[in-house]
């Protein structure tokens, strides 16, 4: 079946540090890949996405590149801020003929804390 | 622009009591609607999805049910809550077709005691 594996948290960084959150996946088809962010007490917000190999998604200084050869979609940011403190979820969706095209498969999430 | 609402925001219920969580979407027609659960220390799990009024698909067997009485309304219910039903429930919508991005509501935190 489809699955997403994220690096275990929590991750604690100082402001302006470089961030990497690793995400790898297994999929039975050709997935679209997503990063969602959940700020404290809130629902999930789409951060960025990529729908085909070598695509780079980017938003708010965050980037992730769809690497089919390594089945990875690692999230990076060059200089984190205190306001980036949140839980980050990697997710995939596989379009399947005749079946559920709707299911997002999520990783367990990685808690990021950025200290001033 | 589209918005998605969920209520209540927080709910504390005794074991064996009924449950009704509501989700509504504004600013779009004929959306796909989804219920996810986020249990402590775990990722999100899709519970139900709906592609139209009265059309509900269940992803996992459980103590919960879903209904879609109107185009932009999605309800999650239970007749008798279990302790294991505690969690953070998220509703999401996407445009019809299934290929589009899913957008999430603010969530309902349910604690069953």
Interface residues (C-beta under 8 A of the other chain):
Chain A: X4 X34 X36 X42 X43 X44 X45 X46 X49 X89 X91 X95 X100 X101 X102 X103 X104 X106 X107 X108 X109
Chain B: X6 X32 X34 X36 X41 X42 X43 X44 X45 X46 X49 X51 X57 X59 X90 X92 X94 X97 X98 X99 X101 X102 X103 X104 X105 X106 X107
